[in-house]
Amino acid sequence: MGTDVNPGLENFNGDNKEGGIEDPTKLDAGALFVLKSRGSWLHCGYHLTTSIVAPALLSLPLAFASLGWVAGIICLAIGATVTFYSYNLLSLVLEHHAQLGRRQLRFRDMATDILGPKVGRYYVGPIQFAVCYGAVVGSILLGGQSMKSIYLIANPDGTMKLYEFVVIFGTFMLILAQIPSFHSLRHINLISLVLCLSYSACATAGSIYAGHSSKAPQRDYSITGSGPHRVFGVFNAVAIIATTFGNGIIPEIQATVAAPVKGKMFKGLCLCYMVVCCTFFSVAVSGYWAFGNGAAGTVLANFLVDGRPIIPKWFLILTNLFTLLQISAVAVVYLQPTNEVLEGKFADPKSDQYSARNVVPRLMLRSLAVATATVISAMLPFFGDINAVLGAFGFLPLDFVMPAVLYNVTFRPPRRNAIYWVNLVIAIVFTVFAVVASVAAIRQIALDAKTYKLFANV
């Protein structure tokens, strides 16, 4: 290839019938530099696993506390089945357009091409950006909380505040944010896969140990509350499960796969959902079995009673450490849509990716994005409540509703075909869930508002 051609373009060249792009020279810097298409199906599986199997799964016992055994297991199974199905629908739509020579690299591109520019620009694009950047803020907050937990377990009389740990974790994220492309994260995300298996196994083992310990509180599996409180508890639980399975960046992950793309996403999803089945169900069932309706926001919090661990201290520190390390990978994965937007706006696709013209603005803008997220995390330690609203408004439509709509609009299955009705039912049911879950999340903010305090040490 001649020296006058941008080397980034070679990642997108290929046979148009097998996933190439009509005119690679028209790609912006965000697509060229951040969404390089070099990965295998294994790399795709690593990215998918990191984006789905995250520390949010440690909240699943809390969801079971509002649903009970039967409803909890059914909802978890439905969540796994519907998201696996929906993500495959998205993959099939992406593959179809790639075979037509119009490979779509971003969710907003996909929505624009299929549903029109207004949907892509004013609905899918902003919602995806808000959800993904919200996930970065939430991850930095959770990283700070994990560091504080390790600190207090090792030093119960310590005086450091939460915002100090958030700043420390945010500083670490400043370094990870400079990793140039999504594909460059493949090795980090392989480690992330091992870490999520590790802390899930530790959480499960810790729950079993605590359940047999005399120090554990008495278990009660009855569903607390009555009337509206119980109803909103059910919808909050469904929202927790739905957002735990949330992804929001399926097209961007598939964009990292080298052409031809056919079948690779399905293999990656199979790898991811093997990990999902091993982790989600084990943590949810063991945590609810051990703590019943006393399950906390994260099962790791249940391992402390009156500030004292009811499992071996070293084991609790190790579990928190595994969680802390994986959170950093989750944060940098969800930072990629922000990176892609910034590179698309401020980088020069005609210059080399590592030229001073592109490196300087990349360093400054990515650092600014992480610094802003860190300040928000430190200032709003109750951001989890806000994230619940973002999840209801974002993850539910993007991951449950949009795939069914995009598939039906693209392939136009006849009404006598079962897949048409399955997709229609999924779209309608989860649209209703999104609305109700949003109301429930906003109600929770209203209930908790009196406890909110900027830079609180919680």
Salt bridges, closest charged atoms under 4 A:
ASP23 OD2 - LYS26 NZ 3.97
ASP28 OD2 - ARG106 NH1 3.06
ASP109 OD2 - ARG106 NE 2.70
ASP113 OD2 - HIS97 ND1 3.77
ASP113 OD2 - ARG102 NE 3.34
GLU340 OE2 - ARG106 NH1 2.47
GLU340 OE2 - ARG108 NH2 3.03
GLU343 OE2 - ARG362 NE 2.76
GLU343 OE2 - ARG366 NH2 3.19
